[in-house]
């Protein structure tokens, strides 16, 4: 059975307390796993604190938690809410489903704890930056 503790106001989970001691997984660690798992999906931009500052300060003051909220249901399973910016032109719902699946999979495998739901909030779309073309320089001409 899992037990929720609060250490310095940060919710932590005691996993499988046994004769060797407790294993505590801080919710900010779970949030970081969710953030990394989301950005593994093609079309998802890394969560940039400058983009989501205004939106996510409501949820957390810690920079590591920006864009992701972690809570638990009555059974002790994780509930994840993640805010993302997607690349313009992608199928938004399809990418959001891929984010849900990857976040749930990574958190479950890494924490050995169930994830009951992953809510994806699409905060916007962004054009992929077009690479600037740089003129080729002939080394022989550069020396003249």
PLY file of the C-alpha trace (Angstrom):
ply
format ascii 1.0
element vertex 144
property float x
property float y
property float z
element edge 143
property int vertex1
property int vertex2
end_header
0.00 0.00 0.00
1.25 3.48 -0.85
1.38 6.24 1.72
1.43 9.94 0.84
3.85 12.11 2.80
4.53 15.82 2.58
8.17 16.79 2.83
8.69 20.57 2.75
5.22 20.93 1.20
6.10 18.57 -1.67
3.90 15.48 -2.02
5.90 12.27 -2.09
4.87 8.64 -2.32
6.25 5.92 -0.07
6.54 2.87 -2.29
6.52 -0.62 -0.77
7.74 0.14 2.71
9.75 -2.84 3.83
12.59 -3.96 6.01
15.14 -1.96 3.98
13.24 1.33 4.24
10.95 3.49 2.15
11.36 4.58 -1.44
9.96 8.06 -2.03
9.13 9.42 -5.48
8.60 13.16 -5.46
5.80 14.43 -7.69
8.27 16.76 -9.42
10.17 13.66 -10.59
6.96 12.24 -12.04
6.29 15.61 -13.71
9.76 15.55 -15.25
9.19 12.03 -16.60
5.92 13.23 -18.16
7.62 16.25 -19.73
10.41 14.18 -21.28
7.98 11.51 -22.50
5.81 14.15 -24.18
8.72 15.69 -26.07
9.70 12.26 -27.42
6.62 12.50 -29.67
7.18 14.08 -33.08
5.36 17.40 -33.32
5.61 18.30 -29.62
7.82 21.24 -28.74
9.86 21.07 -25.55
8.06 22.86 -22.78
9.71 26.24 -22.62
9.12 28.04 -19.36
8.92 31.37 -21.17
5.94 30.11 -23.20
3.96 28.55 -20.37
4.99 30.80 -17.47
1.74 32.72 -17.24
-0.43 29.66 -17.64
1.31 27.26 -15.31
2.32 29.53 -12.46
-1.20 28.80 -11.25
-0.17 25.16 -10.80
3.38 25.40 -9.54
6.11 27.80 -8.61
8.86 25.26 -9.16
10.41 25.53 -12.61
10.75 21.74 -12.82
6.94 21.40 -12.49
5.96 23.97 -15.12
3.51 22.66 -17.67
2.75 19.47 -15.74
0.50 18.82 -12.76
0.64 15.51 -10.90
-2.03 14.36 -8.47
-3.53 11.07 -7.34
-6.96 9.53 -7.42
-8.51 7.85 -4.35
-6.89 4.52 -5.34
-3.44 6.16 -5.31
-2.97 6.08 -9.09
-1.36 9.07 -10.77
-3.43 11.67 -12.60
-1.32 13.73 -14.99
-2.21 17.02 -16.61
0.30 18.21 -19.20
0.28 21.36 -21.30
1.89 21.24 -24.73
2.65 23.35 -27.77
2.37 21.41 -31.02
3.91 21.97 -34.43
1.61 23.63 -36.96
0.22 21.12 -39.46
0.21 18.01 -37.28
-3.02 16.16 -36.53
-3.62 17.63 -33.06
-5.80 14.82 -31.67
-3.48 12.11 -33.03
-0.40 13.71 -31.48
-2.23 14.29 -28.18
-3.18 10.58 -28.04
0.45 9.63 -28.69
1.48 11.96 -25.84
-1.08 10.32 -23.52
0.13 6.83 -24.37
3.84 7.63 -24.06
3.47 9.57 -20.80
1.38 6.79 -19.25
3.79 4.10 -20.43
6.97 5.86 -19.22
5.58 6.81 -15.82
4.15 3.32 -15.23
7.41 1.61 -16.19
9.68 3.95 -14.27
7.63 4.26 -11.05
5.93 0.84 -11.11
2.73 2.68 -10.28
-0.53 2.96 -12.26
-1.54 6.08 -14.16
-5.32 6.41 -14.26
-5.45 9.32 -16.68
-3.31 11.71 -18.71
-5.04 14.95 -19.66
-3.32 16.78 -22.51
-4.03 20.47 -22.88
-2.93 21.92 -26.20
-1.96 25.51 -25.42
-1.04 26.43 -28.97
0.58 25.61 -32.26
3.82 26.97 -33.62
5.43 26.99 -37.04
8.64 25.04 -37.21
11.50 27.46 -37.65
12.76 27.39 -41.20
16.53 27.00 -41.36
18.28 30.06 -42.67
20.23 29.37 -45.81
23.86 30.33 -45.54
25.83 31.02 -48.67
28.55 28.54 -49.39
32.01 30.00 -49.16
34.75 28.84 -51.45
37.90 28.70 -49.27
40.09 29.79 -52.17
37.97 32.89 -52.77
37.97 33.75 -49.08
41.76 33.99 -49.04
41.95 36.40 -51.99
0 1
1 2
2 3
3 4
4 5
5 6
6 7
7 8
8 9
9 10
10 11
11 12
12 13
13 14
14 15
15 16
16 17
17 18
18 19
19 20
20 21
21 22
22 23
23 24
24 25
25 26
26 27
27 28
28 29
29 30
30 31
31 32
32 33
33 34
34 35
35 36
36 37
37 38
38 39
39 40
40 41
41 42
42 43
43 44
44 45
45 46
46 47
47 48
48 49
49 50
50 51
51 52
52 53
53 54
54 55
55 56
56 57
57 58
58 59
59 60
60 61
61 62
62 63
63 64
64 65
65 66
66 67
67 68
68 69
69 70
70 71
71 72
72 73
73 74
74 75
75 76
76 77
77 78
78 79
79 80
80 81
81 82
82 83
83 84
84 85
85 86
86 87
87 88
88 89
89 90
90 91
91 92
92 93
93 94
94 95
95 96
96 97
97 98
98 99
99 100
100 101
101 102
102 103
103 104
104 105
105 106
106 107
107 108
108 109
109 110
110 111
111 112
112 113
113 114
114 115
115 116
116 117
117 118
118 119
119 120
120 121
121 122
122 123
123 124
124 125
125 126
126 127
127 128
128 129
129 130
130 131
131 132
132 133
133 134
134 135
135 136
136 137
137 138
138 139
139 140
140 141
141 142
142 143
